[in-house]
């Protein structure tokens, strides 16, 4: 079994669609992400781009509502995979 490298990070916000029993949209995480969310990101790599530092939350939330932005496209991609 490989050991995952733990890096220190500040609080992060999950900005992707809510996923039952995994994560709710706009949940803030401090420290490590929950195992269920880590597994989801492994299966859906696009979701990693929607876990952002709290300092970028306002910008990313605005871009989610703007058609054609990278964030909006990633959100739709993840939602279509659910």
PyMOL Python script that loads the backbone (N, CA, C, O; Angstrom):
from pymol import cmd

cmd.read_pdbstr("""\
ATOM      1  N   UNK A   1       0.852  -1.179   0.000  1.00  0.00           N
ATOM      2  CA  UNK A   1       0.000   0.000   0.000  1.00  0.00           C
ATOM      3  C   UNK A   1       0.893   1.237   0.000  1.00  0.00           C
ATOM      4  O   UNK A   1       1.799   1.344   0.826  1.00  0.00           O
ATOM      5  N   UNK A   2       0.654   2.148  -0.896  1.00  0.00           N
ATOM      6  CA  UNK A   2       1.483   3.347  -0.976  1.00  0.00           C
ATOM      7  C   UNK A   2       1.018   4.391   0.034  1.00  0.00           C
ATOM      8  O   UNK A   2      -0.170   4.507   0.335  1.00  0.00           O
ATOM      9  N   UNK A   3       1.965   5.130   0.537  1.00  0.00           N
ATOM     10  CA  UNK A   3       1.632   6.202   1.484  1.00  0.00           C
ATOM     11  C   UNK A   3       1.407   7.481   0.709  1.00  0.00           C
ATOM     12  O   UNK A   3       2.209   7.856  -0.146  1.00  0.00           O
ATOM     13  N   UNK A   4       0.327   8.133   1.013  1.00  0.00           N
ATOM     14  CA  UNK A   4       0.053   9.408   0.366  1.00  0.00           C
ATOM     15  C   UNK A   4       0.805  10.490   1.119  1.00  0.00           C
ATOM     16  O   UNK A   4       0.849  10.503   2.349  1.00  0.00           O
ATOM     17  N   UNK A   5       1.388  11.388   0.361  1.00  0.00           N
ATOM     18  CA  UNK A   5       2.107  12.493   0.974  1.00  0.00           C
ATOM     19  C   UNK A   5       1.092  13.512   1.472  1.00  0.00           C
ATOM     20  O   UNK A   5       0.236  13.968   0.715  1.00  0.00           O
ATOM     21  N   UNK A   6       1.191  13.861   2.734  1.00  0.00           N
ATOM     22  CA  UNK A   6       0.283  14.834   3.326  1.00  0.00           C
ATOM     23  C   UNK A   6       0.952  16.194   3.259  1.00  0.00           C
ATOM     24  O   UNK A   6       2.020  16.388   3.839  1.00  0.00           O
ATOM     25  N   UNK A   7       0.339  17.136   2.562  1.00  0.00           N
ATOM     26  CA  UNK A   7       0.906  18.475   2.551  1.00  0.00           C
ATOM     27  C   UNK A   7      -0.009  19.395   3.338  1.00  0.00           C
ATOM     28  O   UNK A   7      -1.222  19.196   3.391  1.00  0.00           O
ATOM     29  N   UNK A   8       0.586  20.390   3.938  1.00  0.00           N
ATOM     30  CA  UNK A   8      -0.200  21.326   4.730  1.00  0.00           C
ATOM     31  C   UNK A   8      -0.931  22.274   3.791  1.00  0.00           C
ATOM     32  O   UNK A   8      -0.347  22.834   2.863  1.00  0.00           O
ATOM     33  N   UNK A   9      -2.193  22.438   4.049  1.00  0.00           N
ATOM     34  CA  UNK A   9      -2.979  23.371   3.258  1.00  0.00           C
ATOM     35  C   UNK A   9      -3.890  24.142   4.191  1.00  0.00           C
ATOM     36  O   UNK A   9      -4.224  23.687   5.285  1.00  0.00           O
ATOM     37  N   UNK A  10      -4.280  25.308   3.738  1.00  0.00           N
ATOM     38  CA  UNK A  10      -5.229  26.092   4.505  1.00  0.00           C
ATOM     39  C   UNK A  10      -6.634  25.594   4.225  1.00  0.00           C
ATOM     40  O   UNK A  10      -6.808  24.593   3.530  1.00  0.00           O
ATOM     41  N   UNK A  11      -7.627  26.270   4.749  1.00  0.00           N
ATOM     42  CA  UNK A  11      -9.010  25.851   4.505  1.00  0.00           C
ATOM     43  C   UNK A  11      -9.344  25.906   3.011  1.00  0.00           C
ATOM     44  O   UNK A  11      -8.936  26.819   2.292  1.00  0.00           O
ATOM     45  N   UNK A  12     -10.096  24.901   2.576  1.00  0.00           N
ATOM     46  CA  UNK A  12     -10.503  24.812   1.171  1.00  0.00           C
ATOM     47  C   UNK A  12     -12.013  24.631   1.088  1.00  0.00           C
ATOM     48  O   UNK A  12     -12.648  24.129   2.015  1.00  0.00           O
ATOM     49  N   UNK A  13     -12.571  25.051  -0.043  1.00  0.00           N
ATOM     50  CA  UNK A  13     -14.013  24.970  -0.269  1.00  0.00           C
ATOM     51  C   UNK A  13     -14.268  24.062  -1.460  1.00  0.00           C
ATOM     52  O   UNK A  13     -13.635  24.207  -2.506  1.00  0.00           O
ATOM     53  N   UNK A  14     -15.200  23.122  -1.299  1.00  0.00           N
ATOM     54  CA  UNK A  14     -15.627  22.285  -2.425  1.00  0.00           C
ATOM     55  C   UNK A  14     -16.727  23.038  -3.163  1.00  0.00           C
ATOM     56  O   UNK A  14     -17.792  23.293  -2.602  1.00  0.00           O
ATOM     57  N   UNK A  15     -16.468  23.396  -4.430  1.00  0.00           N
ATOM     58  CA  UNK A  15     -17.408  24.197  -5.218  1.00  0.00           C
ATOM     59  C   UNK A  15     -18.140  23.382  -6.280  1.00  0.00           C
ATOM     60  O   UNK A  15     -18.887  23.946  -7.080  1.00  0.00           O
ATOM     61  N   UNK A  16     -17.941  22.080  -6.302  1.00  0.00           N
ATOM     62  CA  UNK A  16     -18.638  21.237  -7.267  1.00  0.00           C
ATOM     63  C   UNK A  16     -20.065  20.959  -6.814  1.00  0.00           C
ATOM     64  O   UNK A  16     -20.500  21.442  -5.769  1.00  0.00           O
ATOM     65  N   UNK A  17     -20.789  20.173  -7.610  1.00  0.00           N
ATOM     66  CA  UNK A  17     -22.175  19.841  -7.242  1.00  0.00           C
ATOM     67  C   UNK A  17     -22.223  18.971  -5.985  1.00  0.00           C
ATOM     68  O   UNK A  17     -21.298  18.205  -5.714  1.00  0.00           O
ATOM     69  N   UNK A  18     -23.301  19.097  -5.228  1.00  0.00           N
ATOM     70  CA  UNK A  18     -23.477  18.246  -4.048  1.00  0.00           C
ATOM     71  C   UNK A  18     -23.585  16.794  -4.480  1.00  0.00           C
ATOM     72  O   UNK A  18     -24.250  16.467  -5.462  1.00  0.00           O
ATOM     73  N   UNK A  19     -22.912  15.925  -3.719  1.00  0.00           N
ATOM     74  CA  UNK A  19     -22.893  14.495  -4.021  1.00  0.00           C
ATOM     75  C   UNK A  19     -23.312  13.767  -2.757  1.00  0.00           C
ATOM     76  O   UNK A  19     -22.631  13.839  -1.734  1.00  0.00           O
ATOM     77  N   UNK A  20     -24.430  13.070  -2.831  1.00  0.00           N
ATOM     78  CA  UNK A  20     -24.967  12.373  -1.664  1.00  0.00           C
ATOM     79  C   UNK A  20     -23.908  11.474  -1.032  1.00  0.00           C
ATOM     80  O   UNK A  20     -23.229  10.712  -1.721  1.00  0.00           O
ATOM     81  N   UNK A  21     -23.780  11.575   0.276  1.00  0.00           N
ATOM     82  CA  UNK A  21     -22.843  10.782   1.078  1.00  0.00           C
ATOM     83  C   UNK A  21     -21.364  11.050   0.755  1.00  0.00           C
ATOM     84  O   UNK A  21     -20.494  10.281   1.163  1.00  0.00           O
ATOM     85  N   UNK A  22     -21.079  12.134   0.026  1.00  0.00           N
ATOM     86  CA  UNK A  22     -19.692  12.473  -0.295  1.00  0.00           C
ATOM     87  C   UNK A  22     -19.378  13.898   0.138  1.00  0.00           C
ATOM     88  O   UNK A  22     -18.528  14.117   1.002  1.00  0.00           O
ATOM     89  N   UNK A  23     -20.066  14.870  -0.464  1.00  0.00           N
ATOM     90  CA  UNK A  23     -19.787  16.281  -0.154  1.00  0.00           C
ATOM     91  C   UNK A  23     -20.960  17.156  -0.577  1.00  0.00           C
ATOM     92  O   UNK A  23     -21.660  16.865  -1.547  1.00  0.00           O
ATOM     93  N   UNK A  24     -21.153  18.230   0.172  1.00  0.00           N
ATOM     94  CA  UNK A  24     -22.148  19.239  -0.192  1.00  0.00           C
ATOM     95  C   UNK A  24     -21.419  20.424  -0.802  1.00  0.00           C
ATOM     96  O   UNK A  24     -20.322  20.787  -0.379  1.00  0.00           O
ATOM     97  N   UNK A  25     -22.046  21.011  -1.795  1.00  0.00           N
ATOM     98  CA  UNK A  25     -21.458  22.182  -2.438  1.00  0.00           C
ATOM     99  C   UNK A  25     -21.199  23.270  -1.399  1.00  0.00           C
ATOM    100  O   UNK A  25     -22.006  23.497  -0.497  1.00  0.00           O
ATOM    101  N   UNK A  26     -20.066  23.931  -1.545  1.00  0.00           N
ATOM    102  CA  UNK A  26     -19.624  25.055  -0.700  1.00  0.00           C
ATOM    103  C   UNK A  26     -19.279  24.656   0.731  1.00  0.00           C
ATOM    104  O   UNK A  26     -19.311  25.498   1.627  1.00  0.00           O
ATOM    105  N   UNK A  27     -18.951  23.386   0.959  1.00  0.00           N
ATOM    106  CA  UNK A  27     -18.481  22.958   2.274  1.00  0.00           C
ATOM    107  C   UNK A  27     -17.011  23.342   2.412  1.00  0.00           C
ATOM    108  O   UNK A  27     -16.217  23.140   1.493  1.00  0.00           O
ATOM    109  N   UNK A  28     -16.657  23.897   3.571  1.00  0.00           N
ATOM    110  CA  UNK A  28     -15.269  24.268   3.851  1.00  0.00           C
ATOM    111  C   UNK A  28     -14.604  23.123   4.612  1.00  0.00           C
ATOM    112  O   UNK A  28     -15.163  22.591   5.571  1.00  0.00           O
ATOM    113  N   UNK A  29     -13.407  22.756   4.170  1.00  0.00           N
ATOM    114  CA  UNK A  29     -12.629  21.705   4.824  1.00  0.00           C
ATOM    115  C   UNK A  29     -11.316  22.288   5.326  1.00  0.00           C
ATOM    116  O   UNK A  29     -10.629  23.005   4.598  1.00  0.00           O
ATOM    117  N   UNK A  30     -10.973  21.983   6.559  1.00  0.00           N
ATOM    118  CA  UNK A  30      -9.665  22.340   7.092  1.00  0.00           C
ATOM    119  C   UNK A  30      -8.911  21.040   7.290  1.00  0.00           C
ATOM    120  O   UNK A  30      -9.492  20.040   7.713  1.00  0.00           O
ATOM    121  N   UNK A  31      -7.640  21.047   6.993  1.00  0.00           N
ATOM    122  CA  UNK A  31      -6.866  19.810   7.094  1.00  0.00           C
ATOM    123  C   UNK A  31      -7.161  18.900   5.916  1.00  0.00           C
ATOM    124  O   UNK A  31      -7.441  19.362   4.810  1.00  0.00           O
ATOM    125  N   UNK A  32      -7.096  17.604   6.167  1.00  0.00           N
ATOM    126  CA  UNK A  32      -7.293  16.617   5.098  1.00  0.00           C
ATOM    127  C   UNK A  32      -8.750  16.571   4.645  1.00  0.00           C
ATOM    128  O   UNK A  32      -9.668  16.834   5.422  1.00  0.00           O
ATOM    129  N   UNK A  33      -8.938  16.234   3.380  1.00  0.00           N
ATOM    130  CA  UNK A  33     -10.296  16.056   2.860  1.00  0.00           C
ATOM    131  C   UNK A  33     -10.835  14.714   3.352  1.00  0.00           C
ATOM    132  O   UNK A  33     -10.060  13.789   3.594  1.00  0.00           O
ATOM    133  N   UNK A  34     -12.156  14.598   3.501  1.00  0.00           N
ATOM    134  CA  UNK A  34     -12.735  13.303   3.895  1.00  0.00           C
ATOM    135  C   UNK A  34     -12.392  12.220   2.866  1.00  0.00           C
ATOM    136  O   UNK A  34     -12.238  12.499   1.677  1.00  0.00           O
ATOM    137  N   UNK A  35     -12.279  11.005   3.342  1.00  0.00           N
ATOM    138  CA  UNK A  35     -11.916   9.887   2.463  1.00  0.00           C
ATOM    139  C   UNK A  35     -12.893   9.732   1.297  1.00  0.00           C
ATOM    140  O   UNK A  35     -12.476   9.434   0.178  1.00  0.00           O
ATOM    141  N   UNK A  36     -14.182   9.929   1.548  1.00  0.00           N
ATOM    142  CA  UNK A  36     -15.181   9.786   0.473  1.00  0.00           C
ATOM    143  C   UNK A  36     -14.934  10.808  -0.637  1.00  0.00           C
ATOM    144  O   UNK A  36     -15.075  10.487  -1.817  1.00  0.00           O
ATOM    145  N   UNK A  37     -14.566  12.032  -0.267  1.00  0.00           N
ATOM    146  CA  UNK A  37     -14.295  13.065  -1.271  1.00  0.00           C
ATOM    147  C   UNK A  37     -12.990  12.768  -2.006  1.00  0.00           C
ATOM    148  O   UNK A  37     -12.905  12.966  -3.218  1.00  0.00           O
ATOM    149  N   UNK A  38     -11.985  12.298  -1.291  1.00  0.00           N
ATOM    150  CA  UNK A  38     -10.719  11.910  -1.931  1.00  0.00           C
ATOM    151  C   UNK A  38     -10.972  10.825  -2.984  1.00  0.00           C
ATOM    152  O   UNK A  38     -10.437  10.896  -4.091  1.00  0.00           O
ATOM    153  N   UNK A  39     -11.780   9.832  -2.640  1.00  0.00           N
ATOM    154  CA  UNK A  39     -12.095   8.750  -3.583  1.00  0.00           C
ATOM    155  C   UNK A  39     -12.842   9.281  -4.793  1.00  0.00           C
ATOM    156  O   UNK A  39     -12.584   8.870  -5.924  1.00  0.00           O
ATOM    157  N   UNK A  40     -13.778  10.204  -4.546  1.00  0.00           N
ATOM    158  CA  UNK A  40     -14.547  10.791  -5.649  1.00  0.00           C
ATOM    159  C   UNK A  40     -13.616  11.537  -6.601  1.00  0.00           C
ATOM    160  O   UNK A  40     -13.762  11.428  -7.818  1.00  0.00           O
ATOM    161  N   UNK A  41     -12.668  12.290  -6.063  1.00  0.00           N
ATOM    162  CA  UNK A  41     -11.729  13.048  -6.890  1.00  0.00           C
ATOM    163  C   UNK A  41     -10.860  12.102  -7.721  1.00  0.00           C
ATOM    164  O   UNK A  41     -10.521  12.414  -8.863  1.00  0.00           O
ATOM    165  N   UNK A  42     -10.500  10.944  -7.150  1.00  0.00           N
ATOM    166  CA  UNK A  42      -9.722   9.965  -7.921  1.00  0.00           C
ATOM    167  C   UNK A  42     -10.529   9.456  -9.118  1.00  0.00           C
ATOM    168  O   UNK A  42      -9.976   9.253 -10.199  1.00  0.00           O
ATOM    169  N   UNK A  43     -11.828   9.252  -8.928  1.00  0.00           N
ATOM    170  CA  UNK A  43     -12.693   8.763 -10.010  1.00  0.00           C
ATOM    171  C   UNK A  43     -13.078   9.877 -10.981  1.00  0.00           C
ATOM    172  O   UNK A  43     -13.318   9.621 -12.161  1.00  0.00           O
ATOM    173  N   UNK A  44     -13.136  11.109 -10.487  1.00  0.00           N
ATOM    174  CA  UNK A  44     -13.553  12.269 -11.288  1.00  0.00           C
ATOM    175  C   UNK A  44     -12.524  13.381 -11.103  1.00  0.00           C
ATOM    176  O   UNK A  44     -12.755  14.317 -10.338  1.00  0.00           O
ATOM    177  N   UNK A  45     -11.382  13.284 -11.800  1.00  0.00           N
ATOM    178  CA  UNK A  45     -10.286  14.238 -11.592  1.00  0.00           C
ATOM    179  C   UNK A  45     -10.676  15.704 -11.791  1.00  0.00           C
ATOM    180  O   UNK A  45     -10.050  16.585 -11.202  1.00  0.00           O
ATOM    181  N   UNK A  46     -11.680  15.981 -12.595  1.00  0.00           N
ATOM    182  CA  UNK A  46     -12.105  17.369 -12.813  1.00  0.00           C
ATOM    183  C   UNK A  46     -12.559  18.024 -11.511  1.00  0.00           C
ATOM    184  O   UNK A  46     -12.483  19.245 -11.369  1.00  0.00           O
ATOM    185  N   UNK A  47     -13.028  17.220 -10.565  1.00  0.00           N
ATOM    186  CA  UNK A  47     -13.516  17.763  -9.299  1.00  0.00           C
ATOM    187  C   UNK A  47     -12.406  18.421  -8.492  1.00  0.00           C
ATOM    188  O   UNK A  47     -12.673  19.313  -7.686  1.00  0.00           O
ATOM    189  N   UNK A  48     -11.172  17.996  -8.695  1.00  0.00           N
ATOM    190  CA  UNK A  48     -10.049  18.560  -7.939  1.00  0.00           C
ATOM    191  C   UNK A  48      -9.923  20.060  -8.197  1.00  0.00           C
ATOM    192  O   UNK A  48      -9.569  20.816  -7.292  1.00  0.00           O
ATOM    193  N   UNK A  49     -10.206  20.492  -9.412  1.00  0.00           N
ATOM    194  CA  UNK A  49     -10.102  21.913  -9.760  1.00  0.00           C
ATOM    195  C   UNK A  49     -11.182  22.750  -9.084  1.00  0.00           C
ATOM    196  O   UNK A  49     -11.086  23.977  -9.055  1.00  0.00           O
ATOM    197  N   UNK A  50     -12.210  22.098  -8.540  1.00  0.00           N
ATOM    198  CA  UNK A  50     -13.288  22.825  -7.877  1.00  0.00           C
ATOM    199  C   UNK A  50     -13.167  22.758  -6.351  1.00  0.00           C
ATOM    200  O   UNK A  50     -14.106  23.093  -5.630  1.00  0.00           O
ATOM    201  N   UNK A  51     -12.014  22.327  -5.877  1.00  0.00           N
ATOM    202  CA  UNK A  51     -11.697  22.398  -4.444  1.00  0.00           C
ATOM    203  C   UNK A  51     -10.640  23.493  -4.340  1.00  0.00           C
ATOM    204  O   UNK A  51      -9.473  23.282  -4.671  1.00  0.00           O
ATOM    205  N   UNK A  52     -11.065  24.651  -3.880  1.00  0.00           N
ATOM    206  CA  UNK A  52     -10.218  25.839  -3.958  1.00  0.00           C
ATOM    207  C   UNK A  52      -9.964  26.437  -2.577  1.00  0.00           C
ATOM    208  O   UNK A  52     -10.758  26.240  -1.657  1.00  0.00           O
ATOM    209  N   UNK A  53      -8.853  27.172  -2.430  1.00  0.00           N
ATOM    210  CA  UNK A  53      -8.605  27.874  -1.168  1.00  0.00           C
ATOM    211  C   UNK A  53      -9.743  28.860  -0.887  1.00  0.00           C
ATOM    212  O   UNK A  53     -10.338  29.413  -1.812  1.00  0.00           O
ATOM    213  N   UNK A  54     -10.032  29.070   0.376  1.00  0.00           N
ATOM    214  CA  UNK A  54     -11.121  29.993   0.723  1.00  0.00           C
ATOM    215  C   UNK A  54     -10.863  31.387   0.160  1.00  0.00           C
ATOM    216  O   UNK A  54     -11.807  32.134  -0.097  1.00  0.00           O
ATOM    217  N   UNK A  55      -9.604  31.742  -0.034  1.00  0.00           N
ATOM    218  CA  UNK A  55      -9.278  33.059  -0.589  1.00  0.00           C
ATOM    219  C   UNK A  55      -9.779  33.215  -2.027  1.00  0.00           C
ATOM    220  O   UNK A  55      -9.962  34.341  -2.491  1.00  0.00           O
ATOM    221  N   UNK A  56     -10.002  32.115  -2.733  1.00  0.00           N
ATOM    222  CA  UNK A  56     -10.491  32.167  -4.126  1.00  0.00           C
ATOM    223  C   UNK A  56     -11.986  31.880  -4.239  1.00  0.00           C
ATOM    224  O   UNK A  56     -12.536  31.899  -5.340  1.00  0.00           O
ATOM    225  N   UNK A  57     -12.652  31.612  -3.109  1.00  0.00           N
ATOM    226  CA  UNK A  57     -14.047  31.186  -3.142  1.00  0.00           C
ATOM    227  C   UNK A  57     -14.962  32.163  -3.868  1.00  0.00           C
ATOM    228  O   UNK A  57     -15.723  31.743  -4.740  1.00  0.00           O
ATOM    229  N   UNK A  58     -14.915  33.445  -3.541  1.00  0.00           N
ATOM    230  CA  UNK A  58     -15.830  34.425  -4.163  1.00  0.00           C
ATOM    231  C   UNK A  58     -15.640  34.454  -5.677  1.00  0.00           C
ATOM    232  O   UNK A  58     -16.615  34.491  -6.427  1.00  0.00           O
ATOM    233  N   UNK A  59     -14.402  34.438  -6.117  1.00  0.00           N
ATOM    234  CA  UNK A  59     -14.100  34.461  -7.556  1.00  0.00           C
ATOM    235  C   UNK A  59     -14.643  33.208  -8.247  1.00  0.00           C
ATOM    236  O   UNK A  59     -15.282  33.300  -9.296  1.00  0.00           O
ATOM    237  N   UNK A  60     -14.388  32.049  -7.658  1.00  0.00           N
ATOM    238  CA  UNK A  60     -14.821  30.784  -8.266  1.00  0.00           C
ATOM    239  C   UNK A  60     -16.343  30.689  -8.267  1.00  0.00           C
ATOM    240  O   UNK A  60     -16.931  30.238  -9.250  1.00  0.00           O
ATOM    241  N   UNK A  61     -16.984  31.105  -7.186  1.00  0.00           N
ATOM    242  CA  UNK A  61     -18.449  31.052  -7.138  1.00  0.00           C
ATOM    243  C   UNK A  61     -19.057  31.921  -8.238  1.00  0.00           C
ATOM    244  O   UNK A  61     -20.032  31.529  -8.879  1.00  0.00           O
ATOM    245  N   UNK A  62     -18.489  33.080  -8.448  1.00  0.00           N
ATOM    246  CA  UNK A  62     -18.978  33.970  -9.513  1.00  0.00           C
ATOM    247  C   UNK A  62     -18.788  33.306 -10.880  1.00  0.00           C
ATOM    248  O   UNK A  62     -19.680  33.346 -11.728  1.00  0.00           O
ATOM    249  N   UNK A  63     -17.615  32.695 -11.083  1.00  0.00           N
ATOM    250  CA  UNK A  63     -17.324  32.054 -12.369  1.00  0.00           C
ATOM    251  C   UNK A  63     -18.204  30.817 -12.617  1.00  0.00           C
ATOM    252  O   UNK A  63     -18.471  30.469 -13.767  1.00  0.00           O
ATOM    253  N   UNK A  64     -18.649  30.161 -11.550  1.00  0.00           N
ATOM    254  CA  UNK A  64     -19.556  29.019 -11.720  1.00  0.00           C
ATOM    255  C   UNK A  64     -20.861  29.454 -12.381  1.00  0.00           C
ATOM    256  O   UNK A  64     -21.474  28.692 -13.128  1.00  0.00           O
ATOM    257  N   UNK A  65     -21.274  30.680 -12.098  1.00  0.00           N
ATOM    258  CA  UNK A  65     -22.520  31.187 -12.655  1.00  0.00           C
ATOM    259  C   UNK A  65     -22.364  31.871 -14.000  1.00  0.00           C
ATOM    260  O   UNK A  65     -23.337  32.384 -14.552  1.00  0.00           O
ATOM    261  N   UNK A  66     -21.144  31.884 -14.535  1.00  0.00           N
ATOM    262  CA  UNK A  66     -20.879  32.532 -15.813  1.00  0.00           C
ATOM    263  C   UNK A  66     -20.656  31.462 -16.877  1.00  0.00           C
ATOM    264  O   UNK A  66     -19.660  30.739 -16.843  1.00  0.00           O
ATOM    265  N   UNK A  67     -21.581  31.370 -17.809  1.00  0.00           N
ATOM    266  CA  UNK A  67     -21.502  30.347 -18.857  1.00  0.00           C
ATOM    267  C   UNK A  67     -20.189  30.459 -19.627  1.00  0.00           C
ATOM    268  O   UNK A  67     -19.736  31.555 -19.958  1.00  0.00           O
ATOM    269  N   UNK A  68     -19.590  29.304 -19.903  1.00  0.00           N
ATOM    270  CA  UNK A  68     -18.390  29.255 -20.720  1.00  0.00           C
ATOM    271  C   UNK A  68     -17.081  29.341 -19.955  1.00  0.00           C
ATOM    272  O   UNK A  68     -16.021  29.112 -20.538  1.00  0.00           O
ATOM    273  N   UNK A  69     -17.119  29.668 -18.654  1.00  0.00           N
ATOM    274  CA  UNK A  69     -15.872  29.703 -17.887  1.00  0.00           C
ATOM    275  C   UNK A  69     -15.408  28.275 -17.611  1.00  0.00           C
ATOM    276  O   UNK A  69     -16.196  27.330 -17.649  1.00  0.00           O
ATOM    277  N   UNK A  70     -14.130  28.143 -17.337  1.00  0.00           N
ATOM    278  CA  UNK A  70     -13.582  26.814 -17.044  1.00  0.00           C
ATOM    279  C   UNK A  70     -14.320  26.180 -15.870  1.00  0.00           C
ATOM    280  O   UNK A  70     -14.637  24.991 -15.900  1.00  0.00           O
ATOM    281  N   UNK A  71     -14.591  26.973 -14.839  1.00  0.00           N
ATOM    282  CA  UNK A  71     -15.263  26.446 -13.653  1.00  0.00           C
ATOM    283  C   UNK A  71     -16.673  25.957 -13.978  1.00  0.00           C
ATOM    284  O   UNK A  71     -17.081  24.892 -13.515  1.00  0.00           O
ATOM    285  N   UNK A  72     -17.413  26.724 -14.768  1.00  0.00           N
ATOM    286  CA  UNK A  72     -18.773  26.324 -15.140  1.00  0.00           C
ATOM    287  C   UNK A  72     -18.751  25.045 -15.979  1.00  0.00           C
ATOM    288  O   UNK A  72     -19.608  24.177 -15.815  1.00  0.00           O
ATOM    289  N   UNK A  73     -17.787  24.933 -16.863  1.00  0.00           N
ATOM    290  CA  UNK A  73     -17.675  23.733 -17.697  1.00  0.00           C
ATOM    291  C   UNK A  73     -17.312  22.511 -16.857  1.00  0.00           C
ATOM    292  O   UNK A  73     -17.857  21.426 -17.065  1.00  0.00           O
ATOM    293  N   UNK A  74     -16.394  22.686 -15.909  1.00  0.00           N
ATOM    294  CA  UNK A  74     -16.024  21.575 -15.029  1.00  0.00           C
ATOM    295  C   UNK A  74     -17.215  21.136 -14.181  1.00  0.00           C
ATOM    296  O   UNK A  74     -17.458  19.942 -14.010  1.00  0.00           O
ATOM    297  N   UNK A  75     -17.953  22.111 -13.652  1.00  0.00           N
ATOM    298  CA  UNK A  75     -19.135  21.810 -12.840  1.00  0.00           C
ATOM    299  C   UNK A  75     -20.117  20.960 -13.649  1.00  0.00           C
ATOM    300  O   UNK A  75     -20.614  19.947 -13.157  1.00  0.00           O
ATOM    301  N   UNK A  76     -20.396  21.370 -14.887  1.00  0.00           N
ATOM    302  CA  UNK A  76     -21.333  20.618 -15.725  1.00  0.00           C
ATOM    303  C   UNK A  76     -20.807  19.232 -16.057  1.00  0.00           C
ATOM    304  O   UNK A  76     -21.574  18.269 -16.096  1.00  0.00           O
ATOM    305  N   UNK A  77     -19.503  19.120 -16.297  1.00  0.00           N
ATOM    306  CA  UNK A  77     -18.901  17.816 -16.579  1.00  0.00           C
ATOM    307  C   UNK A  77     -19.095  16.866 -15.407  1.00  0.00           C
ATOM    308  O   UNK A  77     -19.507  15.721 -15.588  1.00  0.00           O
ATOM    309  N   UNK A  78     -18.797  17.345 -14.206  1.00  0.00           N
ATOM    310  CA  UNK A  78     -18.958  16.504 -13.016  1.00  0.00           C
ATOM    311  C   UNK A  78     -20.409  16.123 -12.817  1.00  0.00           C
ATOM    312  O   UNK A  78     -20.722  14.964 -12.543  1.00  0.00           O
ATOM    313  N   UNK A  79     -21.294  17.092 -12.955  1.00  0.00           N
ATOM    314  CA  UNK A  79     -22.739  16.844 -12.760  1.00  0.00           C
ATOM    315  C   UNK A  79     -23.229  15.791 -13.762  1.00  0.00           C
ATOM    316  O   UNK A  79     -24.049  14.942 -13.412  1.00  0.00           O
ATOM    317  N   UNK A  80     -22.735  15.839 -14.997  1.00  0.00           N
ATOM    318  CA  UNK A  80     -23.180  14.871 -16.004  1.00  0.00           C
ATOM    319  C   UNK A  80     -22.652  13.465 -15.712  1.00  0.00           C
ATOM    320  O   UNK A  80     -23.225  12.481 -16.179  1.00  0.00           O
ATOM    321  N   UNK A  81     -21.571  13.367 -14.948  1.00  0.00           N
ATOM    322  CA  UNK A  81     -20.997  12.063 -14.608  1.00  0.00           C
ATOM    323  C   UNK A  81     -21.680  11.420 -13.412  1.00  0.00           C
ATOM    324  O   UNK A  81     -21.463  10.239 -13.142  1.00  0.00           O
ATOM    325  N   UNK A  82     -22.497  12.170 -12.695  1.00  0.00           N
ATOM    326  CA  UNK A  82     -23.152  11.631 -11.505  1.00  0.00           C
ATOM    327  C   UNK A  82     -24.328  10.740 -11.859  1.00  0.00           C
ATOM    328  O   UNK A  82     -24.989  10.207 -10.967  1.00  0.00           O
TER     329      UNK A  82
END
""", "prot")
cmd.dss("prot")
cmd.show_as("cartoon", "prot")
cmd.util.cbc("prot")
cmd.orient("prot")
